[in-house]
């Protein structure tokens, strides 16, 4: 089947944040036209290489980064026009664009809405000025409110907000206050990210050198559970490990990933999956552009998702999001061994998981140890997909 979801990566940022391990290039003059040319070539090449029926009819489009809000007015319409021969979507599709508060203006938001964008993801991270400065963020504590105002003035009312928890305690950030300020903006969706120190990032080097330390595991767990309580009390559905949505407003694009559906990713570092193959692009912008210009492809590597890997992924993806892992057989379900059913019963007794209406779904406490649960369940596998 043709993929029905498309991800496009904008690799440019004004600066790299201290914790960022994404495929980004820091620049104050992003080469947007060159990026647009490369994305167009890669899309054409991908459709041809996979022998897909063009144009693809898309249900979701997601423009991520980097900082897509560095794109000038008019560029989003150009992108859609360039892709029209290879992919099309209408107003029923979910079209999400990420934006940083300091670069999302009312004019840009309005331009996006006219092009067809109907969902925004705002990278707030925190409202605490010292923490923002430590991260390298540029928007200030009032930036998220201005971004939400810009979205509202453009008529875009489906707006998600990103928040980071488990910051170093020495910064003095009040996590409860951050949650309250985020809720005051009336987002339709909230995504949480626990701070990690990836080796190649400035934060990773600070931690390795002893110049910075991350909170203890107990603090990480406490802040996560605090957020779960605050957001569900406010009426959000906790529909995935790190994601909360107003009823009916979950991220359809991300749900396509979690359902193990095919998708195409364009741009530096982007991943794609078209069963049974998964592949990913080189991360460096200059290398990506050179490869795509020369051959139409910037694939760094690929893998075949064999039966063993598929079983583990089916377990992990099933456990990470509602409605959960279907354990009653039937289309899309799995048949569990007696050892696996005993393990589910043990987890249920420990308060890590619920089995309801034929689906196994972790509790918030269970989601904190999701990787361990998935591996343990897979290790006892005699599971056969149905």
ZIGI-V298596 format. One record per backbone hydrogen bond with DSSP energy under -0.5 kcal/mol. NH is the residue of the N-H (numbers start at 0). CO is the residue of the C=O. Records with the same first field share a line. If there is no record, write none. Layout:
NH=CO  CO
This chain:
3=261
5=59
6=263
7=61
8=265
9=63
10=8
12=24
17=134
19=16
23=21
24=10
26=12  24
31=29
34=30
35=31
36=32
37=33
38=34
39=35
40=36
41=37
42=38
43=39
44=40
45=41
46=42
47=43
48=44
49=45
50=47
51=46
53=51
55=85
57=55  87
58=3
59=3
60=93
61=5
62=95
63=7  61
65=9
66=11
69=66
70=67
74=71
77=73
78=74
79=75
80=76
81=77
82=78
83=79  80
85=82
86=82
87=55
92=89
93=58
94=92
95=60  93
96=118
97=62
98=120
102=99
103=99
104=102
108=104
109=105
110=106
111=107
112=108
113=109
114=110
115=111  112
116=111
117=94
118=94
119=157
120=96
121=159
122=98  120
123=121  161
124=161
125=123
128=126
131=127
132=128
133=129
134=130
135=131
136=131
142=139
145=141
146=142
147=143
148=144
149=145
150=146
151=147
152=148
153=149
154=150  151
155=150
156=154
158=156
159=119
160=188
161=121
162=190
163=124
164=192
170=167
171=168
174=172
177=173
178=174
179=175
180=176
181=177
182=178
183=179
184=180  181
185=182
186=181
187=158
188=158
189=243
190=160
191=241
192=162
194=164
197=195
200=197
202=17
203=197
204=200
205=201
206=202
207=203
208=204
209=206
210=205
211=205
218=215
219=215
220=216
221=217
222=218
223=219
224=220
225=221
226=222
227=223
228=224
229=225
230=226
231=227
232=228
233=229
234=231
235=230
236=244
237=235
238=236  242
239=242
240=319
242=239
243=189
244=236
245=187
248=245
251=249
254=250
255=251
256=252
257=253
258=254
259=256
260=255
262=272
263=4
265=6
268=281
269=266
271=278
272=262
273=276
276=273
277=302
278=271
279=300
280=269
281=297
287=283
288=284
289=285
290=286
291=287
292=288
293=289
294=290
295=290  291
296=290
299=279
300=279
302=277
304=275  302
305=303
309=305
310=306
311=307
312=308
313=309
314=310
315=311
316=312
317=313
318=314
319=315
320=316
321=238
323=320
324=359
325=323
326=357
328=333
332=329
333=325
334=383
335=333
340=336
341=337
342=338
343=339
344=340
345=341
346=342
347=343
348=344
349=345
350=347
351=346
352=346
353=360
355=353  358
358=355
359=324
360=353  358
361=318
362=351
366=362
367=363
368=365
369=366
372=368
373=369
374=370
375=371
376=372
377=373
378=374
379=375
380=377
383=334
385=332
